[in-house]
Amino acid sequence: MEVQGSLNLVGYGLSAIGGGVGVGLVFAAYINGVARQPEAQRVLQPIAFLGLALTEALAILGLVFAFVIGA
């Protein structure tokens, strides 16, 4: 029995872990910055959402590559 593309999905699983860690680091830095200077929330919030979007875009790109290479 031959399984095609299973190694690609394992690679995507590992990249999804990286995306989760990246989102955690982005929001940990955001919470730390707001806790230190609450008046900077308006400046830090868009930066945190931009970091979230870029981190998740890389995770979605990993999913796309896993399916494209596996085909």
Backbone bond lengths (Angstrom), bond angles and torsions (degrees), N, CA, C in turn:
res aa  C-N    CA-C-N  psi(-1)  N-CA   C-N-CA  omega(-1)  CA-C   N-CA-C  phi
1 M - - - 1.456 - - 1.529 108.46 -
2 E 1.311 115.67 126.62 1.455 120.97 -176.73 1.529 109.76 -112.27
3 V 1.319 115.73 131.79 1.465 121.17 -179.96 1.514 107.83 -110.22
4 Q 1.318 116.83 121.63 1.459 122.15 -179.32 1.527 110.69 -97.52
5 G 1.314 116.92 134.05 1.452 121.56 171.37 1.509 116.29 79.65
6 S 1.316 118.73 7.58 1.462 118.62 -177.87 1.527 111.21 -71.22
7 L 1.330 116.97 -29.97 1.459 119.65 179.06 1.529 110.79 -68.98
8 N 1.337 116.95 -31.73 1.468 119.97 176.61 1.522 110.95 -64.35
9 L 1.316 116.73 -39.47 1.458 119.88 -179.37 1.525 111.52 -71.79
10 V 1.320 117.20 -31.06 1.466 119.92 173.98 1.527 109.57 -65.40
11 G 1.324 116.10 -41.36 1.463 120.27 176.28 1.512 112.45 -61.85
12 Y 1.341 116.55 -39.21 1.453 118.97 177.16 1.520 111.15 -66.65
13 G 1.315 117.26 -38.19 1.465 120.18 177.29 1.517 111.55 -59.84
14 L 1.323 116.34 -41.13 1.464 119.48 177.73 1.528 111.51 -67.64
15 S 1.335 117.61 -36.58 1.465 119.21 178.23 1.527 111.28 -70.93
16 A 1.326 117.53 -28.89 1.464 120.10 176.93 1.519 110.64 -67.88
17 I 1.322 117.19 -34.24 1.463 120.29 174.98 1.520 109.72 -62.83
18 G 1.328 116.36 -41.45 1.465 120.26 177.58 1.518 112.26 -61.91
19 G 1.340 116.84 -39.17 1.461 120.20 177.53 1.521 111.84 -65.12
20 G 1.322 116.25 -39.31 1.471 119.99 177.82 1.517 112.26 -64.65
21 V 1.312 115.99 -40.94 1.466 120.17 177.60 1.525 109.99 -65.80
22 G 1.334 116.89 -39.88 1.461 120.58 179.38 1.520 112.51 -63.18
23 V 1.323 117.24 -42.95 1.470 120.77 177.97 1.521 109.96 -64.40
24 G 1.314 116.70 -40.14 1.464 119.72 177.82 1.521 112.22 -62.28
25 L 1.322 117.07 -40.79 1.464 120.12 178.58 1.525 112.32 -67.81
26 V 1.330 116.47 -38.30 1.469 119.99 179.36 1.524 110.21 -62.16
27 F 1.334 117.09 -48.97 1.457 118.78 -176.97 1.523 112.93 -76.37
28 A 1.328 117.78 -25.00 1.470 119.42 173.56 1.525 109.95 -65.78
29 A 1.333 116.35 -41.09 1.466 119.74 177.49 1.526 111.03 -67.18
30 Y 1.331 116.55 -37.97 1.463 120.23 178.88 1.529 111.02 -64.59
31 I 1.314 116.78 -46.60 1.466 120.42 -179.79 1.520 110.72 -64.48
32 N 1.324 116.39 -39.52 1.455 120.29 178.78 1.537 110.90 -64.20
33 G 1.330 116.30 -42.06 1.463 119.57 179.39 1.512 112.60 -66.70
34 V 1.329 118.21 -39.86 1.465 120.93 179.20 1.526 110.70 -71.33
35 A 1.322 116.87 -33.41 1.467 119.41 178.09 1.526 111.01 -67.15
36 R 1.325 116.53 -33.70 1.465 119.58 179.63 1.530 112.09 -78.78
37 Q 1.336 116.06 -40.09 1.467 120.58 -179.69 1.525 109.23 -136.88
38 P 1.331 117.29 90.61 1.477 119.45 -177.63 1.523 113.66 -61.30
39 E 1.317 117.78 -26.63 1.470 119.08 -179.14 1.527 112.11 -72.92
40 A 1.321 118.62 -11.68 1.459 121.75 179.84 1.535 112.24 -90.15
41 Q 1.320 117.60 8.77 1.459 120.25 -176.68 1.524 112.06 -61.71
42 R 1.314 117.61 -39.46 1.465 120.77 -178.63 1.522 112.04 -65.01
43 V 1.314 117.55 -28.30 1.458 121.11 178.53 1.528 110.65 -83.51
44 L 1.327 116.84 -39.44 1.458 120.90 -173.79 1.527 113.71 -79.10
45 Q 1.331 117.99 -28.73 1.460 120.36 -175.09 1.534 112.95 -63.70
46 P 1.325 120.82 -47.44 1.478 118.49 177.59 1.525 112.73 -63.73
47 I 1.324 117.00 -33.44 1.461 120.08 178.09 1.521 110.07 -66.51
48 A 1.334 117.03 -39.27 1.466 120.63 178.49 1.525 110.73 -65.73
49 F 1.318 118.25 -41.19 1.462 120.46 179.04 1.528 111.38 -68.55
50 L 1.319 117.66 -34.29 1.456 120.94 175.70 1.532 110.14 -65.68
51 G 1.322 116.78 -42.43 1.462 120.16 176.24 1.516 111.80 -62.79
52 L 1.333 116.69 -39.32 1.468 120.60 176.42 1.525 110.62 -62.09
53 A 1.318 116.86 -45.49 1.468 120.52 -178.11 1.526 111.39 -64.40
54 L 1.313 117.80 -42.05 1.462 120.02 -179.54 1.522 111.62 -68.35
55 T 1.323 116.88 -38.69 1.460 120.34 179.17 1.526 110.73 -66.26
56 E 1.315 117.33 -43.46 1.459 120.23 178.97 1.526 111.75 -69.77
57 A 1.336 117.27 -31.58 1.462 119.51 177.06 1.523 110.60 -64.26
58 L 1.315 117.49 -37.57 1.458 119.99 177.53 1.525 111.10 -67.04
59 A 1.331 117.57 -36.95 1.460 120.17 178.03 1.525 110.56 -67.43
60 I 1.328 117.97 -39.67 1.471 121.15 177.81 1.526 110.18 -68.10
61 L 1.325 117.13 -36.48 1.459 120.60 176.63 1.529 110.35 -63.71
62 G 1.318 117.74 -37.07 1.465 121.00 175.05 1.514 111.64 -63.12
63 L 1.324 117.44 -38.28 1.473 121.15 177.03 1.522 110.77 -64.55
64 V 1.316 116.62 -43.42 1.466 120.56 179.37 1.526 110.36 -62.74
65 F 1.317 117.49 -44.14 1.461 120.36 179.35 1.519 111.53 -65.03
66 A 1.326 117.75 -34.40 1.466 120.32 178.91 1.525 110.28 -63.63
67 F 1.323 117.92 -39.08 1.457 119.99 179.83 1.528 112.58 -79.59
68 V 1.315 117.48 -34.36 1.465 120.10 -179.62 1.524 110.41 -70.01
69 I 1.311 117.40 -45.02 1.460 120.66 -179.45 1.521 110.75 -70.29
70 G 1.339 116.49 -32.77 1.447 120.03 -179.32 1.522 114.26 -74.28
71 A 1.318 117.39 -16.28 1.477 120.21 -177.20 1.508 112.64 -78.31
